[in-house]
């Protein structure tokens, strides 16, 4: 099991750990493409995806968690019970009704 090395607290801690998404080269320096161990359906349109953008600090833990889910439940079970849905990770946006960056803005 891959465990996250650090879980920051509060927006200041998140920016200190993951960096500031508003900085010029932040996306290039921090966001990576991770290939899913099995395809998932996007929750908003049902389109299957096999990769996603994520912060480099959380990629290994996310991929490992998905592998554990697949190993435990099996992809057939996940699909039969509509548990193969994907809501995404990276999305450069603020929290709804706020000027504070969403956790999605950090790819975490």
C-alpha positions in Angstrom: 0.0 0.0 0.0 1.3 3.4 -1.0 0.6 6.0 1.7 0.7 9.7 1.2 3.8 11.2 2.8 2.0 14.3 4.0 -1.6 15.5 4.3 -1.6 19.3 4.5 -4.2 21.2 6.6 -5.9 24.4 5.5 -5.4 26.4 2.3 -2.0 27.8 3.5 -0.7 24.3 4.2 -2.0 23.0 0.9 -0.3 25.8 -1.0 2.9 25.3 1.0 3.0 21.6 0.2 1.6 21.3 -3.3 2.7 24.8 -4.6 0.6 27.6 -5.9 -1.4 26.7 -9.1 -1.4 30.4 -10.1 2.4 30.4 -10.5 3.6 30.4 -14.1 5.2 27.0 -14.4 3.2 25.2 -11.7 1.2 23.0 -14.0 4.2 21.8 -16.0 6.3 21.2 -12.8 3.6 19.5 -10.7 0.8 17.9 -12.8 1.5 14.5 -14.4 -0.6 12.0 -16.4 -1.5 8.8 -14.6 -2.9 5.9 -16.5 -5.8 4.2 -14.8 -5.4 0.4 -14.1 -8.8 0.0 -15.7 -11.2 2.4 -17.5 -13.8 4.3 -15.7 -16.9 6.3 -16.8 -16.9 10.0 -16.3 -19.7 10.8 -13.9 -21.0 13.8 -16.0 -21.3 12.2 -19.4 -20.5 8.4 -19.2 -17.5 8.7 -21.5 -14.8 6.1 -20.6 -11.4 7.4 -19.5 -8.1 5.6 -19.1 -5.9 8.3 -17.7 -6.1 11.5 -15.7 -4.1 14.5 -14.6 -3.0 14.5 -11.0 -0.4 16.1 -8.7 2.9 14.2 -8.7 2.8 13.9 -4.9 -0.5 11.9 -4.9 -0.2 9.9 -8.2 1.3 6.7 -6.7 -1.2 6.5 -3.8 -4.2 7.1 -6.1 -3.1 4.5 -8.6 -2.3 2.0 -5.8 -5.7 2.6 -4.3 -7.4 1.9 -7.6 -5.3 -1.3 -8.1 -6.4 -2.5 -4.6 -10.1 -1.8 -5.4 -9.8 -3.8 -8.6 -8.0 -6.6 -6.9 -10.6 -6.8 -4.0 -13.8 -6.3 -6.0 -12.9 -7.0 -9.6 -13.8 -4.9 -12.5 -16.9 -7.0 -13.4 -18.4 -6.3 -9.9 -17.5 -2.6 -10.1 -19.3 -2.3 -13.5 -22.3 -4.4 -12.5 -22.9 -2.1 -9.5 -22.1 1.2 -11.2 -19.0 1.6 -9.1 -16.8 2.4 -12.1 -17.6 6.1 -12.1 -14.9 8.8 -12.3 -15.4 12.4 -11.0 -11.9 13.6 -12.0 -9.0 15.0 -10.0 -7.4 18.1 -11.6 -9.6 21.0 -12.5 -8.3 24.5 -12.2 -11.2 26.3 -10.4 -12.2 28.0 -7.2 -14.5 26.6 -4.6 -18.1 27.3 -5.5 -19.0 30.9 -4.4 -15.5 31.7 -3.3 -12.1 33.0 -4.5 -10.3 30.2 -2.7 -8.8 27.5 -5.0 -10.6 24.2 -5.0 -8.5 21.1 -4.0 -9.1 20.1 -7.6 -6.9 23.0 -8.6 -4.0 21.3 -7.0 -4.7 17.9 -8.6 -5.1 16.4 -5.2 
